[in-house]
Amino acid sequence: MQRTRTTPPGRGAERQGERLMWLTPHRVFYAGLLGATAERTMGGHGVYVSPAGAPPNRIRVGGGAWMTGEFIVVPPHVPHEVESEYPLIFNLLIESESVDPARMPAFLQHCGPVDAPAFVQRVREAHAHLLAASARGIDFEGFDFDAMFFGEALAPRALDPRIRKVAEAINADPAAPMSAEECAASVHLSFSRFLHLFKQETGMAFRAFRAWKRARSLLRYVRQSCTLTDIALDTGYPDSTHFSHSIRQVYGLKPSDIVAGSRRLALHDAAGGFRQ
């Protein structure tokens, strides 16, 4: 059962105006609705932060006990449920192949609620800054994501050049029908060696990596007027059934609910411009 959401009197319309999403090739910042409570499993490092004045969020990892905190960290591929009583939540996603997990800030090397008030304040201030820029129609191209949220660039992951080439190709076009066999041949590796090296280097199996990138690419379409069937085909799914099943496994929501909840979202996509 979904918990009742609390909205301070007179703040509903204002909160709707605070919704935005910033997409870059390896980062996402989302300020918007959380949706119904359901298990979700993201392919990147996830961060949930409560807006100022909001009650702490609640999280349950892998069906365990509920925990509460204004700042919550979830590593990649960890099934979890998140609840928010407020009509706005901040969520950051960091692509796992883009950062060295051993050199991430200490407060990101956890699973569950973390006490990091300085980072929480930084996220809230970044949201206010981005909101003001968005309201003025300013594109986010000149902004540095890591500097804004973390104060410095996160240490990159050192990938084997062959695996980096494949990962970059998938990132550039997640919908492309690239099989593991084709990718292995393109970098002159045997099929078995490629699969082993890919997982060793990225921390993800090839199939899971490609599935996550396709699901992530849905975020670019949430403000477009095309049908869900068109979105499914454009993001590389064979049909609407596979599309809906895969999206629900990742986000815990139906694609139609994600699109409906994004109607008042200002979308800043590094690859596709600004849509408000």
C-alpha positions in Angstrom: 0.0 0.0 0.0 1.4 3.4 -1.0 1.9 5.9 1.8 -0.1 9.1 1.9 1.8 12.0 0.4 1.8 15.2 2.4 1.8 18.6 0.6 2.0 21.8 2.6 -1.0 24.1 2.0 -0.5 26.3 -1.1 2.6 24.5 -2.2 1.2 22.0 -4.7 1.5 24.2 -7.8 4.9 25.4 -6.7 6.2 21.8 -6.3 5.0 21.1 -9.8 7.2 23.9 -11.0 10.2 22.5 -9.3 10.3 19.3 -11.4 13.2 18.9 -13.8 15.6 16.3 -15.1 19.2 16.7 -16.4 20.5 13.9 -18.6 24.1 13.5 -19.5 25.8 10.5 -21.0 27.0 9.2 -17.6 24.9 11.2 -15.1 21.2 11.9 -14.3 19.7 14.4 -11.9 16.0 14.0 -11.4 13.7 16.2 -9.3 10.2 15.0 -9.5 7.6 12.4 -8.6 8.7 9.1 -7.2 5.6 7.1 -8.2 4.0 4.2 -6.4 6.1 2.1 -4.1 7.5 -0.9 -5.9 10.8 -2.7 -6.2 13.3 -1.1 -8.6 16.7 -2.2 -9.7 18.9 0.5 -11.3 22.1 -0.1 -13.3 24.0 2.8 -11.9 25.0 4.2 -8.5 21.8 5.7 -7.1 21.3 8.6 -4.6 18.0 9.7 -3.1 17.8 13.1 -1.2 14.8 14.7 0.5 14.1 18.4 -0.4 14.4 20.9 2.3 11.5 20.8 4.7 10.4 17.3 3.5 10.1 14.3 5.7 12.9 11.8 5.4 12.5 9.1 2.7 12.2 5.4 3.5 14.0 2.6 1.8 13.8 -1.2 2.0 16.7 -3.1 0.4 16.0 -6.6 -1.0 12.9 -7.1 1.1 14.6 -6.3 4.4 13.6 -3.9 7.1 12.5 -0.3 6.3 15.1 2.4 7.0 14.7 6.1 7.0 17.0 9.0 6.0 17.2 12.3 4.1 20.1 10.9 2.1 20.1 7.3 0.8 22.7 5.5 -1.3 22.0 2.4 -3.4 24.8 0.6 -5.3 24.1 -0.7 -8.9 21.9 -3.7 -9.3 20.6 -3.7 -5.8 16.8 -4.3 -5.7 15.1 -1.8 -3.4 11.9 0.0 -2.6 11.7 3.8 -1.9 8.9 5.7 -0.3 8.4 9.4 -0.1 5.6 11.3 1.7 6.4 14.4 -0.3 5.5 15.2 -3.9 9.1 15.9 -4.8 12.3 13.8 -4.5 15.8 14.3 -5.7 17.5 11.4 -7.4 21.0 11.1 -8.9 22.3 8.3 -11.0 26.0 7.7 -11.8 26.8 5.2 -14.5 28.9 2.4 -13.0 31.3 2.1 -15.9 32.2 5.8 -15.7 33.6 5.9 -12.1 36.1 4.0 -10.1 34.0 2.6 -7.2 37.1 2.4 -4.9 37.8 6.1 -5.3 34.2 7.4 -5.0 33.6 9.8 -2.1 33.3 7.8 1.2 29.6 8.7 1.7 28.8 7.1 -1.7 30.4 3.8 -0.7 27.4 2.6 1.3 24.0 1.0 0.9 21.1 2.6 2.8 20.7 5.9 4.7 24.0 7.9 5.2 24.7 10.9 7.4 26.2 13.5 5.0 24.5 16.9 5.7 26.9 18.9 3.6 26.2 16.8 0.6 22.5 17.0 1.1 22.7 20.8 1.3 24.8 20.8 -1.9 22.2 18.8 -3.8 19.4 21.1 -2.6 21.4 24.2 -3.7 22.2 22.6 -7.0 18.5 22.0 -7.6 17.7 25.6 -6.8 20.5 26.8 -9.2 19.3 24.5 -12.0 15.7 25.4 -11.5 16.5 29.1 -11.8 18.6 28.5 -15.0 15.8 26.4 -16.4 13.2 29.1 -15.7 15.3 31.5 -17.7 15.6 29.1 -20.6 19.3 28.6 -20.1 20.7 25.3 -21.5 22.7 23.2 -19.1 25.5 22.6 -21.6 27.9 24.9 -19.9 27.4 23.3 -16.4 29.7 20.7 -14.9 27.6 18.0 -13.3 30.3 16.6 -11.0 31.5 20.0 -9.9 28.0 21.1 -9.1 27.0 18.1 -7.0 30.3 16.7 -5.7 32.6 19.7 -5.8 35.1 17.9 -8.1 35.2 15.4 -10.9 34.6 11.8 -9.8 37.5 9.5 -10.4 37.0 7.7 -13.8 37.1 4.0 -14.1 40.1 2.7 -16.0 38.6 0.4 -18.7 40.4 -1.9 -21.1 40.3 0.1 -24.5 38.5 -2.8 -26.2 35.7 -2.8 -23.6 35.6 1.0 -23.6 35.0 0.9 -27.3 32.0 -1.4 -27.0 30.6 0.4 -23.9 30.8 3.7 -25.8 29.1 2.2 -28.8 26.2 1.0 -26.7 25.9 4.3 -24.8 25.8 6.1 -28.1 23.0 3.9 -29.5 21.4 1.6 -26.9 18.7 0.6 -29.4 21.2 -0.9 -31.9 20.9 -4.7 -32.3 24.5 -5.4 -31.3 24.9 -9.0 -30.1 27.7 -10.1 -27.8 29.2 -12.1 -30.6 29.3 -9.1 -32.9 30.8 -6.9 -30.2 33.5 -9.5 -29.4 34.4 -9.8 -33.1 34.6 -6.0 -33.4 37.4 -5.8 -30.8 39.1 -9.1 -31.9 38.2 -11.1 -28.8 36.8 -14.6 -28.6 33.2 -14.7 -27.4 34.0 -16.3 -24.0 37.0 -14.0 -23.4 34.9 -10.9 -24.3 32.1 -11.8 -21.9 34.5 -12.4 -19.1 36.5 -9.2 -19.7 33.4 -7.1 -20.1 32.0 -8.1 -16.7 35.5 -7.8 -15.1 36.0 -4.3 -16.5 32.5 -2.8 -16.1 31.1 -4.7 -13.1 28.2 -5.8 -15.2 27.4 -8.7 -17.5 27.1 -7.7 -21.2 23.4 -8.5 -21.4 22.6 -6.6 -18.2 24.6 -3.6 -19.3 22.8 -3.4 -22.7 19.4 -3.9 -21.0 20.1 -1.1 -18.5 21.2 1.3 -21.2 18.0 0.7 -23.2 15.9 1.2 -20.1 17.8 4.4 -19.3 17.3 5.7 -22.8 13.5 5.9 -22.0 14.3 9.0 -20.0 15.0 10.9 -23.2 11.5 10.2 -24.5 9.3 11.1 -21.5 8.4 14.5 -22.9 7.8 13.5 -26.5 4.4 13.1 -28.0 5.0 9.7 -29.7 3.1 6.6 -28.7 4.5 4.0 -26.2 4.8 1.6 -29.1 7.0 4.1 -31.0 9.1 4.6 -27.9 9.5 0.9 -27.4 10.7 0.4 -31.0 12.9 3.5 -30.9 14.6 2.3 -27.7 15.4 -1.2 -29.1 12.6 -3.3 -27.8 10.9 -5.8 -30.2 7.4 -5.0 -29.0 5.4 -3.2 -26.2 5.2 -6.3 -24.0 9.0 -6.7 -23.8 9.2 -2.9 -23.3 6.8 -2.8 -20.4 8.2 -5.8 -18.7 11.8 -4.5 -18.9 10.9 -1.0 -17.7 8.9 -2.3 -14.7 11.9 -4.5 -13.7 14.2 -1.4 -13.7 12.0 1.4 -12.4 9.2 -0.4 -10.7 6.7 1.5 -12.8 4.8 1.0 -16.1 6.1 3.1 -19.0 2.8 4.8 -19.2 3.0 5.9 -15.6 6.5 7.3 -16.1 5.5 9.3 -19.1 2.3 10.6 -17.4 4.3 11.6 -14.3 6.7 13.6 -16.5 4.2 15.9 -18.1 5.2 18.9 -16.0 8.9 18.0 -16.1 11.5 20.4 -17.6 13.9 18.0 -19.5 17.5 19.1 -20.2 19.1 16.4 -22.3 22.7 16.8 -23.2 22.1 14.9 -26.5 18.7 16.4 -27.3 18.4 19.9 -26.0 15.9 21.4 -23.7 12.1 20.6 -23.5 9.8 22.4 -21.1 
